Amino acid sequence: MKEKKARLDLLFNPRSAAVFGASDNPAKLGFYVMSSLNGCGFRGPVYPINPGQSEVMGRPAYPDLEQIPGPVDLVVVCVPGRNLPEIIRQCSAKGVKGLVVISSGFSEIDDPSGAGLQTEITDLANRAGLPMIGPNTFGFVNAHLALNATFCPEFLQAEAPRTGLPGHVALVSQSGGVAGIVVNRAYQENVRLSKVIGLGNRCNLDFPDLLDYLDNDEQTKVVCLYIEGIDRPDRLLKSAVGRSKPVVAYKAGQWARSDQASKSHTGTMAGRHEIYQGLFRQLGFVAVNSCEELLDTAKVLSLAAKPLGRAVAVLSAQAGPALAASDVLEAGGLTIPAFSGSTKKTIEELLPPLSLRSNPVDLAFAWYNLDLTKKIVDTLVQDPGIGSIMFMAVYGSANIGVVKTVTAVLLEAARIKPVVACLSAPFGLWDRDIAVLEQGGAPNYPTPERAALALANMVNYYG
Amino acid sequence: MKEKKARLDLLFNPRSAAVFGASDNPAKLGFYVMSSLNGCGFRGPVYPINPGQSEVMGRPAYPDLEQIPGPVDLVVVCVPGRNLPEIIRQCSAKGVKGLVVISSGFSEIDDPSGAGLQTEITDLANRAGLPMIGPNTFGFVNAHLALNATFCPEFLQAEAPRTGLPGHVALVSQSGGVAGIVVNRAYQENVRLSKVIGLGNRCNLDFPDLLDYLDNDEQTKVVCLYIEGIDRPDRLLKSAVGRSKPVVAYKAGQWARSDQASKSHTGTMAGRHEIYQGLFRQLGFVAVNSCEELLDTAKVLSLAAKPLGRAVAVLSAQAGPALAASDVLEAGGLTIPAFSGSTKKTIEELLPPLSLRSNPVDLAFAWYNLDLTKKIVDTLVQDPGIGSIMFMAVYGSANIGVVKTVTAVLLEAARIKPVVACLSAPFGLWDRDIAVLEQGGAPNYPTPERAALALANMVNYYG
């Protein structure tokens, strides 16, 4: 176990890399792999391997691994699959620590030769003790090392408008397409990633291996899985013992056509939806139903404090969004209890009888008074009967001035209890304030329903 | 009936406006109402009314309506409610065509004086034949007239990054907060609006009146409703006869706490969720469960061709997103039939045996070949067994070059059958291409599940 962790540490944290199929030609995947490795900030040397060229992207190219002068930790392959046996032999001889096989043409194709080749390279990699991502994968990203070992340079955007920093959400995906959608969306919605891993055909690295590894990965707080089919639920169940981090699982292929399609796509039987839902319950996974819910749930789990029970205080500057959120919270099994004791007393003293003063609370025009908002939030933070806080407000130019101070109030509360926000404003008005709020521990969502569902998923996870 | 339509036409299409409570002070709502009326492109004169000032925003201010030299079609009120009786008398004398009462303090407050005042002004407005939006409303927007009669200048953004033009989705909301969230989101997601109307306390204009009017409004193709409670379902049912445009309805307040909160907020009993769902079925409304689903559904209904039945062809450049979409389509009652006849033959000739060639279709690497993508899409357009088409692809720098041409293929198909897209790319890469695609009739969504749900809602609407 420890040995495996050490091996995966070396795979994900290489000091140098080499690319079979590196190319100057933008029609080749090897061009994009080189761009990803060179253009995202990775500091180690990146060696192109291409017997037909003396140079690739201004760097000397080598005909094979052996000729490379320095040590090579990571090898990325985008030449045709038939070369893999020879490449694995070279890796073994060179002391390579990890392999990413982007090439396709293995068990995912109809032709039985593909499955044969896959068995061959799996045996070779296993015998060499070489951890291998793929084949038939986009590769992986380790954001904390600025390492992008994929053919998607955009998977690691140092200059993304709202996401300068790597984060703590890891994504392990059985589909490159879904990973692409989730990563694109993560940048748009400020969900910060630690690692993105494309499992591909899962020859010697599968879900249980990655879950074990990520549970011990200091840079990961939450693991997101996109699953099409699992071959060995017993391995998954065994590996779950003693695991400590939340896992959010999205399983596609529950209906007839998609189930059938999944079988062809990944070579495994996707299986009945109910079986997977039962498995996820046993595993303590948070089961979600869409790419959006996957990210929304991971966001709150990676940022917010742990909730103290199922009771939520719902505060809103406008009543409508509070109703919409309350529906989703109650459908998710959370409670919105009427306030009692000193909380009830304080809020009734602070708010005029015009508005909803119990739970949900309609702050109405009172929320322009920040001192008052702060007092209400503080009261709720101190109330042991309240497990978490939702805060909603719609801003426009008439009230945009208060965002910074509201944010400060919420950030203080978020240190003690989960605070989930739905602060909405016209396009482009205040992205920076939201980034500050989220990095301080209070995730923000564009609609009340998404905020409420994420909070319900988190509370249900902690039970 | 015709008379009422004519009156509402004048309310929503004024040639001039006056603002009671107009102000230079950014702490007053009257400042933002003036900014909205002046700053969004409305061409008629806008007269400030404020007895304490000789000028507001550089324009001469008047002490009352009578002193205004020219005719006044629309009056917007943001002075305290007790002034309303006198204001309505002035409106009547001046020949005003419509009234927006932003002021609060009517039936929504605990104090019975509020309800009394509301009855008084309702009677006055009814007797004067004066259509009145509110009280306790944010106002309304008529995007096609560049008229923003609200206190939210951002509700009509001429320079929004992706939405230069007004569109064909009308929103009628019982909550200003929800309207704010929906409008903010509409700009972010390129859902183009025709009118935004805040019902407020619904004194003499309520859902049935607005539905009647919008069904005849040339600039509106789809009506979105946000509903907290309906007092007179019989009026709604009566008014539904002969209505021709799709209505998408979002009802909040289905659970215990939100139901109770809704009662206080709008002064009506929100009522049991099931009763509303039954009512919506009778009315032929598309019932949705979130702000996001409201907009997503309205988008496809306002842009796409009518579907020819429940069968969907699912095309995807990557298999995973096709599975995710298929789940949602089948859960929504749509079918993803295996291809037959000449469609089956053509697609099997065009695609290699490597990939899913039935339905869903995994275009895999074949989609770089646009001629081939075009042939497959054309075949599906001609197949009478296929009612609509979903197309999904994830782009990065390796394949961004094909977006324009894929878009052209989809636009051609969208003229004949509904085409719903999930084209995903890293932040900021291609917003303009997507705007072209959508304005051409093929709505795009950021995730496969949202695209599929919108399509399912549309197909179920047309039955």
Chai-1 contact restraints between the chains, C-beta under 6 A:
chainA,res_idxA,chainB,res_idxB,connection_type,confidence,min_distance_angstrom,max_distance_angstrom,comment,restraint_id
A,Y32,B,A398,contact,1.0,0.0,6.0,A-B,restraint_1
A,I109,B,L354,contact,1.0,0.0,6.0,A-B,restraint_2
A,D110,B,P353,contact,1.0,0.0,6.0,A-B,restraint_3
A,F151,B,A398,contact,1.0,0.0,6.0,A-B,restraint_4
A,C152,B,G396,contact,1.0,0.0,6.0,A-B,restraint_5
A,P153,B,S397,contact,1.0,0.0,6.0,A-B,restraint_6
A,E154,B,G396,contact,1.0,0.0,6.0,A-B,restraint_7
A,E154,B,P426,contact,1.0,0.0,6.0,A-B,restraint_8
A,S175,B,G320,contact,1.0,0.0,6.0,A-B,restraint_9
A,G176,B,Q318,contact,1.0,0.0,6.0,A-B,restraint_10
A,G177,B,Q318,contact,1.0,0.0,6.0,A-B,restraint_11
A,G177,B,G320,contact,1.0,0.0,6.0,A-B,restraint_12
A,G177,B,P321,contact,1.0,0.0,6.0,A-B,restraint_13
A,G177,B,V394,contact,1.0,0.0,6.0,A-B,restraint_14
A,V178,B,G320,contact,1.0,0.0,6.0,A-B,restraint_15
A,V178,B,P321,contact,1.0,0.0,6.0,A-B,restraint_16
A,G180,B,V394,contact,1.0,0.0,6.0,A-B,restraint_17
A,I181,B,V394,contact,1.0,0.0,6.0,A-B,restraint_18
A,I181,B,S424,contact,1.0,0.0,6.0,A-B,restraint_19
A,I181,B,T447,contact,1.0,0.0,6.0,A-B,restraint_20
A,N184,B,S424,contact,1.0,0.0,6.0,A-B,restraint_21
A,N184,B,P426,contact,1.0,0.0,6.0,A-B,restraint_22
A,R185,B,P446,contact,1.0,0.0,6.0,A-B,restraint_23
A,Y187,B,F427,contact,1.0,0.0,6.0,A-B,restraint_24
A,Q188,B,F427,contact,1.0,0.0,6.0,A-B,restraint_25
A,A252,B,L323,contact,1.0,0.0,6.0,A-B,restraint_26
A,A252,B,A324,contact,1.0,0.0,6.0,A-B,restraint_27
A,A252,B,D327,contact,1.0,0.0,6.0,A-B,restraint_28
A,G253,B,L323,contact,1.0,0.0,6.0,A-B,restraint_29
A,Q254,B,D327,contact,1.0,0.0,6.0,A-B,restraint_30
A,W255,B,D327,contact,1.0,0.0,6.0,A-B,restraint_31
A,W255,B,E330,contact,1.0,0.0,6.0,A-B,restraint_32
A,R257,B,S326,contact,1.0,0.0,6.0,A-B,restraint_33
A,R257,B,I336,contact,1.0,0.0,6.0,A-B,restraint_34
A,S258,B,L323,contact,1.0,0.0,6.0,A-B,restraint_35
A,S258,B,S326,contact,1.0,0.0,6.0,A-B,restraint_36
A,S258,B,D327,contact,1.0,0.0,6.0,A-B,restraint_37
A,A261,B,L323,contact,1.0,0.0,6.0,A-B,restraint_38
A,A261,B,L356,contact,1.0,0.0,6.0,A-B,restraint_39
A,A261,B,P360,contact,1.0,0.0,6.0,A-B,restraint_40
A,S262,B,L323,contact,1.0,0.0,6.0,A-B,restraint_41
A,S264,B,L356,contact,1.0,0.0,6.0,A-B,restraint_42
A,H265,B,A319,contact,1.0,0.0,6.0,A-B,restraint_43
A,S290,B,E449,contact,1.0,0.0,6.0,A-B,restraint_44
A,C291,B,T447,contact,1.0,0.0,6.0,A-B,restraint_45
A,E292,B,T447,contact,1.0,0.0,6.0,A-B,restraint_46
A,Q318,B,G176,contact,1.0,0.0,6.0,A-B,restraint_47
A,Q318,B,G177,contact,1.0,0.0,6.0,A-B,restraint_48
A,A319,B,H265,contact,1.0,0.0,6.0,A-B,restraint_49
A,G320,B,S175,contact,1.0,0.0,6.0,A-B,restraint_50
A,G320,B,G177,contact,1.0,0.0,6.0,A-B,restraint_51
A,G320,B,V178,contact,1.0,0.0,6.0,A-B,restraint_52
A,P321,B,G177,contact,1.0,0.0,6.0,A-B,restraint_53
A,P321,B,V178,contact,1.0,0.0,6.0,A-B,restraint_54
A,L323,B,A252,contact,1.0,0.0,6.0,A-B,restraint_55
A,L323,B,G253,contact,1.0,0.0,6.0,A-B,restraint_56
A,L323,B,S258,contact,1.0,0.0,6.0,A-B,restraint_57
A,L323,B,A261,contact,1.0,0.0,6.0,A-B,restraint_58
A,L323,B,S262,contact,1.0,0.0,6.0,A-B,restraint_59
A,A324,B,A252,contact,1.0,0.0,6.0,A-B,restraint_60
A,S326,B,R257,contact,1.0,0.0,6.0,A-B,restraint_61
A,S326,B,S258,contact,1.0,0.0,6.0,A-B,restraint_62
A,D327,B,A252,contact,1.0,0.0,6.0,A-B,restraint_63
A,D327,B,Q254,contact,1.0,0.0,6.0,A-B,restraint_64
A,D327,B,W255,contact,1.0,0.0,6.0,A-B,restraint_65
A,D327,B,S258,contact,1.0,0.0,6.0,A-B,restraint_66
A,E330,B,W255,contact,1.0,0.0,6.0,A-B,restraint_67
A,I336,B,R257,contact,1.0,0.0,6.0,A-B,restraint_68
A,P353,B,D110,contact,1.0,0.0,6.0,A-B,restraint_69
A,L354,B,I109,contact,1.0,0.0,6.0,A-B,restraint_70
A,L356,B,A261,contact,1.0,0.0,6.0,A-B,restraint_71
A,L356,B,S264,contact,1.0,0.0,6.0,A-B,restraint_72
A,P360,B,A261,contact,1.0,0.0,6.0,A-B,restraint_73
A,V394,B,G177,contact,1.0,0.0,6.0,A-B,restraint_74
A,V394,B,G180,contact,1.0,0.0,6.0,A-B,restraint_75
A,V394,B,I181,contact,1.0,0.0,6.0,A-B,restraint_76
A,G396,B,C152,contact,1.0,0.0,6.0,A-B,restraint_77
A,G396,B,E154,contact,1.0,0.0,6.0,A-B,restraint_78
A,S397,B,P153,contact,1.0,0.0,6.0,A-B,restraint_79
A,A398,B,Y32,contact,1.0,0.0,6.0,A-B,restraint_80
A,A398,B,F151,contact,1.0,0.0,6.0,A-B,restraint_81
A,S424,B,I181,contact,1.0,0.0,6.0,A-B,restraint_82
A,S424,B,N184,contact,1.0,0.0,6.0,A-B,restraint_83
A,P426,B,E154,contact,1.0,0.0,6.0,A-B,restraint_84
A,P426,B,N184,contact,1.0,0.0,6.0,A-B,restraint_85
A,F427,B,A160,contact,1.0,0.0,6.0,A-B,restraint_86
A,F427,B,Y187,contact,1.0,0.0,6.0,A-B,restraint_87
A,F427,B,Q188,contact,1.0,0.0,6.0,A-B,restraint_88
A,P446,B,R185,contact,1.0,0.0,6.0,A-B,restraint_89
A,T447,B,I181,contact,1.0,0.0,6.0,A-B,restraint_90
A,T447,B,C291,contact,1.0,0.0,6.0,A-B,restraint_91
A,T447,B,E292,contact,1.0,0.0,6.0,A-B,restraint_92
A,E449,B,S290,contact,1.0,0.0,6.0,A-B,restraint_93
